[in-house]
Amino acid sequence: MKTFKVLSGLLSYPTEELIEVAPEFLSVLDADRLVPASCRQALDVLIEEIATGDLYDLQERYGLLFDRSKTLALHLFEHVHGESRDRGQAMVDLKAMYENVGLVIEANELPDYVPLFLEFLSIRPLSEARDLLGQTAHIFAALAERLGRRQSTYKAVFDALGVIAADAPRREVVDELLKAPDSDPMDLVALDAAWEEEEVRFGPGAQGQGACGHEGLIAKLRHARRAVNSAPSPQQ
C-alpha cells in the first residue's frame, strides 16, 4: 500500500525533494483509504507544514525531536533492546527479512529505522503489514504520547499507524516504555551522556543465529515485551 510510503516520507529527514512531493501525499491517502477520517485532519496538517515550510526550519524541528532524544529515536530496537546483545541479532533478523523479499538496504542503514520499516511494509500484503504493525504498536503508541506532550504534529503519523495495526498495544507495556525520562534537547552535556553507547554490530560477525522471516521480528518484539513487563519499576 502506498500509504506506508507516505508515512515513511513524513518521518524522513526533510529535504527539498520531500517538500516538492508532499502535496501528492494527500491524493495517495485519498486513493488508498487506509487512514480513517479520524486521523486524516491531523495528518493533513503535518503534510501542509512540510509542503509549505522553510527547509531549514523543518530540518531544525526534525533534529530537535528525533536526533536529540533517545526516547524519540526512530529506531525500533532502541526502545526495546537498548544496547543489549539481543539488539544486534534483532538487526540481523530484520535485515534478512527485508532481503528475503528483495529489499536490499545500504551498508550504513540500520534495518530498524522506522521510515525503512514502513517502506518494507509498503511492499507486503496488507494483512501481513497490519500484523507486523501490531507487533510494534506499543513502541508507536509511546512515541505518539511523547510527541503529544511536545505538541508536535508528527504525532499524527504514529496515531495513524496505531489505527492501521491489527492489534492494539497493551497499556501496561506502553506505560513501562514511558517511564524512561525525556532529556532536554538543548542540554548538550546530558545529550552526549545519553548517546554514549557501545557499538551495535550486525551482519556476518554478529552473535548467534536467528530466525529469518516475519516470525523473527515478531519473536524479538514479543521477547522485548516480556522483558519490559518483568522489569522492576525504577526507584522514585
N, C-alpha and C positions, 0 to 999 in steps of 0.2 A: 504493500500500500504506500502510495506517495506521501500520505500524511506523515509517516515516520521520517521521511526525508525532510519534510518541512520542519518538524520538531527538532530534528538533528541540526538543521541550519540555524534555527533560532538559538540553539545552545552553543553554537560555534563562535569563535573569536570574530568580532565584527571586522569586515573588510569592505572595500569599495564594491567588490563583486556581490557580497551579501546584500548591501544596500540596494544595488541595482535590481536584484531578483526578488527582493522581499515583497513587492506588490503582487507578484504572481502567486504567492503563498495562499492568498485569500481564495482564488479560484480553485486551487488544488484541494483545499479543505472543503469547499463547497461541493466539488465533484465526488470526493470520497465519502463524505457524510459520516465519517468515523468519529469526529469530535462532536459531542452533543451540544445543543444550543446553550445549555447551562454554563459551558466553558468558553464558548466562542467569543463573547464580548471581551473578556479579559485577554484572550489570545489575540484578538484583532487589535487591541490597544498596543500590545508588545510589537506586533508586526508593523503597525503605523509608526511607532517610535523608531524602529530600526530603518524603515523605508525613508523617513524624513529627517533622521537625526544627523548631527555632525559626527563624522567618522572618529575624530579624536575623543570627543565626549563619550561616544559609545564604547570605545576601547578602554577608556579610563574607568567607566562604570563597570564594565565586564571584569577588568583586572581587579578592582577593589572587592568585587563579590567573590569571584571564583579562584583567583590566583593568590589571594591574601588570607584565605581562611580554610583550614583543613576541614572544618565542619561543612563547608560548601563545596568541597572538592568534587569535580566532575569525573571521578573515578570510582566505580562501583566498589571495588575491593578495599579501597581506603577506609570505607565506613564499616566494613565487617571483618576484615582481616588485619588492618593496620600494617605493621611491618613484620608479622609473623611469617614463618616458613610456608604456611598454607597459602599465603598470597601469591608467592612465586609459582606454585603448582597450579593455582587457580588461573593465573595468567596463561600458563601453558595450555591448559584445557580449553580456555576460551579462544585462544589463537587457533588451536586445532579445529575447533568448531567452525570458525569462520572459513578456514582453508578448505574444510570438507565440502563446503557449498560454493567454492570458487572465489571467496572474498579474501584477497591477499592484501595484507597491510604492510606499510613501510617498517623497516627495521627499528626505527626510532619511535614508532607509535605504540602506546600501551593499549592492549586489547580491551581493557575495561573502561576506556574513555567513553563517557555516555553518548556523545554525538556519533561515535563509531559504532557503538552497540545499537543505536537506533537505525543507522544505515544498514546494519545486518538484518534487523527486524523488517526493514522495508522490502527485502527480497525473499522473505519467508512467508509461508501460508499464514493467513490472518489468525487462525486458531492457534498455531504454534507461537506466533508473535505475542498474542494475548496471554498465553500460558507463561512464557518467559518474563513478560512484564509483571505477571502475578508474583513471580519469584523475587522480583526486585522491588515490589510495591512498598515494602517497609522503608527502604532507602529513599525512594522518591517522595514518600509521604513526609519523612523527616526533613528532606531538603525543601519541600514546599512550605512547611511550617517555619523553618528558619528564614526563608526568603520573605514570608509573610510578615515576620517580625521586623524586617528591614523595609517593609512596604515596597518590595521590588516586584515589578511587573513580570519578571522571569518566573515567578510562582505559577503563572498560568500554564506554562509548559508541563510542569510536574503534576498539576491538578488534572490536566487533560490525560496524561499518561496513567494516572491513578484510576480514572474513569474507564479508560480503554482496557486496562488489565483484567484478566479473567478472575483474579481473586483480590479481595480487599486485604489490606495489611492488618495484622493484629496490633491492637492499640498498645499492648504492653511492650511489644518489640520496638515500636516507634518511640515510645517514651524512654526506653533504655538508650536508644541512639541519641535522643535529645539531651541526655544527661551530660554529654561532652560539652565543656564550656566554649562559648563563642569568643574568639580573640578580636581585639580591636585592630582593624586593618591598617590603621595609621601608627600602631605601636610596632616599629620595625624590629626592636630588640626581641620582643615577645614572638614576633613573626618568625625571625631567624631560628629561635629556640624550638618553635613548634614544628618547623620544617626540617630540622636537623635529624635526618633519618639514615638508616642503613640502606645500602644499595639493594634494589629489588631486581633479582635476576630471573629471567625466564628464557626458555629455549632449550637447546640440546644439553646445556650444563646444569639445568635446574634440578632440584632434588626430587627424587621419587618418580613414580609413574602414575598417570591419572587417566581417567576415562575421558574419551572424546565424545562429541555429540552434545545435544542439549541436556542430556541426563547429567553430564559432568558439571555444567553450570548450576543446574538445579541442586545437585548434591552439595556443591560448595556453598551455595547460599543457604540451603537448609541447615548445613553444619554450622554456618555462621549464626543463624537464628537460634540454634540450640545453645551455642556459646553465649550469645547475648542474654538469653533467658536465664542461664545458670550462673551468670556472673554476679558477684556480690555487689550491692549498692555502694557507691563511693561514700566515704566519710564526709559528713557535712561540716 
